[in-house]
Amino acid sequence: MTAGTFTSASLREAQRIADEVLFPAALAVDADGAVPASHLNLLAEKGFYSLAAPPPLGTLDLGDFSDARTVVELIAGGCLTTAFVWVQHHSAVMATANTGNDHLRENYLAALAAGKRRAGLAIGAAVRPGPPVLRAKAVDGGYVFSGEAPWVTGWGSVDTLYTAARDDEDMLVFALIDAVEGATLSVEPLQMVAVQSSRTVTVRFDNHFVPAERVSGLVPHAAWLEREPEMLRFNGSLALGVAGRAISMLSDGAMVSELDSVRRQLGNAAPQDVAAARAACSELAMRAATALAVHDGSRAVLMDGHAQRLVREATFLLVFGSRPSIRAALLQELAKPRH
Ligand SMILES: Cc1cc2nc3c(=O)[nH]c(=O)nc-3n(C[C@H](O)[C@H](O)[C@H](O)COP(=O)(O)OP(=O)(O)OC[C@H]3O[C@@H](n4cnc5c(N)ncnc54)[C@H](O)[C@@H]3O)c2cc1C
């Protein structure tokens, strides 16, 4: 992808924001401990919080899923931390668009699509295989959630948490919860080597009451796991964004065609091949960021250079949103004999 190649006005706008606003500030955001509200406000103002919203609430000029992935890639190529906070939002939009709960649809959907409400995501704890670390129990008027969501990104930048907890019948209970600390909900900040300013925390629920009017739906755990490949595909675009930024900073055009090829692999992968495509995206991001460090020489170790930031971010993208199949594919690729 190069500047000015898009026919879609929204893709051109995403690229403009990435290149003119996000990238120039990316080192400062990385160091500052928080994503500036102005970044997220700009994304909201330009319609990017409606990425997953149905028309007429979805205001972007995009064709298909491939365009939506390109938006994620562009924003990630500008500032991965900003993209990482923003990208958590869209599951809540889809949930409120598709819910049978009229209260949620009427009170949340438009505000979420406009970015007036901003959502984080806390689903990994309940959806991962094995016993859930976040449990739901039906009570009068709703549910209580107990346990923890180990990784929740965007604390302080979101007002709503799209959360899943699992009940004793292996049903996932999805709900929109206020992202507010209190007697039954507490958070612990995590210290990370990259995207620290995403304010990723562990959220602990101690018999936290969730009224029925906040429940967007119940899904059998097994059915959810079957739908996973499509959701996993989107995370690959974060790695493509980091790879693309590093590649654009190499002076010789190296890896440009490889980036195109891996992007095609991600877009075209059949469900059973998404893991291999995700691994290819992560491996390319790591290699491209490493090449940029070598290209930049000694100054690559200085904290005011992008190479070290991109290497740290690529490291994070080796493990974020992983699954056993992605990990196996990555380990196989990394262990390939080259000599
Ligand atoms: C910095 C950072 C921020 C994150 N932010 C969020 C966030 O905001 N919201 C959020 O929900 N998650 C978040 N995650 C978690 C992420 O989505 C994955 O769950 C996690 O990266 C998987 O880590 P793991 O491979 O070490 O598996 P573990 O966490 O050790 O999980 C154990 C097993 O469960 C599987 N598993 C884990 N998560 C899922 C899942 N979601 N669906 C199906 N299987 C799963 C793993 O593949 C593994 O086999 C974040 C992770 C990181 C590193």
PDBQT file of the ligand as one rigid body, heavy atoms in Angstrom, charges set to zero:
ROOT
HETATM    1  C1  LIG A 401      -1.032  -6.897  26.085  1.00  0.00    +0.000 C 
HETATM    2  C2  LIG A 401      -2.261  -7.753  25.912  1.00  0.00    +0.000 A 
HETATM    3  C3  LIG A 401      -3.495  -7.163  25.933  1.00  0.00    +0.000 A 
HETATM    4  C4  LIG A 401      -4.659  -7.932  25.817  1.00  0.00    +0.000 A 
HETATM    5  N1  LIG A 401      -5.859  -7.316  25.852  1.00  0.00    +0.000 NA
HETATM    6  C5  LIG A 401      -7.001  -8.059  25.823  1.00  0.00    +0.000 A 
HETATM    7  C6  LIG A 401      -8.272  -7.438  25.914  1.00  0.00    +0.000 A 
HETATM    8  O1  LIG A 401      -8.389  -6.214  25.990  1.00  0.00    +0.000 OA
HETATM    9  N2  LIG A 401      -9.367  -8.234  25.959  1.00  0.00    +0.000 N 
HETATM   10  C7  LIG A 401      -9.279  -9.609  25.877  1.00  0.00    +0.000 A 
HETATM   11  O2  LIG A 401     -10.324 -10.264  25.916  1.00  0.00    +0.000 OA
HETATM   12  N3  LIG A 401      -8.082 -10.213  25.775  1.00  0.00    +0.000 NA
HETATM   13  C8  LIG A 401      -6.940  -9.467  25.741  1.00  0.00    +0.000 A 
HETATM   14  N4  LIG A 401      -5.721 -10.096  25.651  1.00  0.00    +0.000 N 
HETATM   15  C9  LIG A 401      -5.667 -11.569  25.613  1.00  0.00    +0.000 C 
HETATM   16  C10 LIG A 401      -5.547 -12.114  24.201  1.00  0.00    +0.000 C 
HETATM   17  O3  LIG A 401      -6.737 -11.893  23.493  1.00  0.00    +0.000 OA
HETATM   18  C11 LIG A 401      -5.285 -13.613  24.216  1.00  0.00    +0.000 C 
HETATM   19  O4  LIG A 401      -6.192 -14.249  25.027  1.00  0.00    +0.000 OA
HETATM   20  C12 LIG A 401      -3.939 -13.897  24.723  1.00  0.00    +0.000 C 
HETATM   21  O5  LIG A 401      -3.003 -13.127  23.993  1.00  0.00    +0.000 OA
HETATM   22  C13 LIG A 401      -3.597 -15.375  24.561  1.00  0.00    +0.000 C 
HETATM   23  O6  LIG A 401      -2.433 -15.524  25.364  1.00  0.00    +0.000 OA
HETATM   24  P1  LIG A 401      -1.723 -16.935  25.550  1.00  0.00    +0.000 P 
HETATM   25  O7  LIG A 401      -1.464 -17.496  24.189  1.00  0.00    +0.000 OA
HETATM   26  O8  LIG A 401      -0.583 -16.729  26.473  1.00  0.00    +0.000 OA
HETATM   27  O9  LIG A 401      -2.831 -17.834  26.176  1.00  0.00    +0.000 OA
HETATM   28  P2  LIG A 401      -3.316 -17.923  27.707  1.00  0.00    +0.000 P 
HETATM   29  O10 LIG A 401      -3.831 -16.598  28.141  1.00  0.00    +0.000 OA
HETATM   30  O11 LIG A 401      -2.284 -18.592  28.543  1.00  0.00    +0.000 OA
HETATM   31  O12 LIG A 401      -4.567 -18.896  27.495  1.00  0.00    +0.000 OA
HETATM   32  C14 LIG A 401      -4.534 -20.314  27.693  1.00  0.00    +0.000 C 
HETATM   33  C15 LIG A 401      -5.110 -20.997  26.481  1.00  0.00    +0.000 C 
HETATM   34  O13 LIG A 401      -6.360 -20.440  26.101  1.00  0.00    +0.000 OA
HETATM   35  C16 LIG A 401      -6.350 -20.020  24.740  1.00  0.00    +0.000 C 
HETATM   36  N5  LIG A 401      -7.029 -18.742  24.624  1.00  0.00    +0.000 N 
HETATM   37  C17 LIG A 401      -6.636 -17.584  25.194  1.00  0.00    +0.000 A 
HETATM   38  N6  LIG A 401      -7.502 -16.601  24.888  1.00  0.00    +0.000 NA
HETATM   39  C18 LIG A 401      -8.437 -17.156  24.117  1.00  0.00    +0.000 A 
HETATM   40  C19 LIG A 401      -9.589 -16.654  23.497  1.00  0.00    +0.000 A 
HETATM   41  N7  LIG A 401      -9.913 -15.368  23.569  1.00  0.00    +0.000 N 
HETATM   42  N8  LIG A 401     -10.348 -17.514  22.775  1.00  0.00    +0.000 NA
HETATM   43  C20 LIG A 401     -10.024 -18.830  22.668  1.00  0.00    +0.000 A 
HETATM   44  N9  LIG A 401      -8.930 -19.366  23.238  1.00  0.00    +0.000 NA
HETATM   45  C21 LIG A 401      -8.152 -18.542  23.940  1.00  0.00    +0.000 A 
HETATM   46  C22 LIG A 401      -4.886 -19.843  24.424  1.00  0.00    +0.000 C 
HETATM   47  O14 LIG A 401      -4.642 -20.046  23.059  1.00  0.00    +0.000 OA
HETATM   48  C23 LIG A 401      -4.220 -20.888  25.249  1.00  0.00    +0.000 C 
HETATM   49  O15 LIG A 401      -4.269 -22.137  24.610  1.00  0.00    +0.000 OA
HETATM   50  C24 LIG A 401      -4.554  -9.339  25.705  1.00  0.00    +0.000 A 
HETATM   51  C25 LIG A 401      -3.282  -9.944  25.676  1.00  0.00    +0.000 A 
HETATM   52  C26 LIG A 401      -2.147  -9.174  25.771  1.00  0.00    +0.000 A 
HETATM   53  C27 LIG A 401      -0.793  -9.857  25.743  1.00  0.00    +0.000 C 
ENDROOT
TORSDOF 0
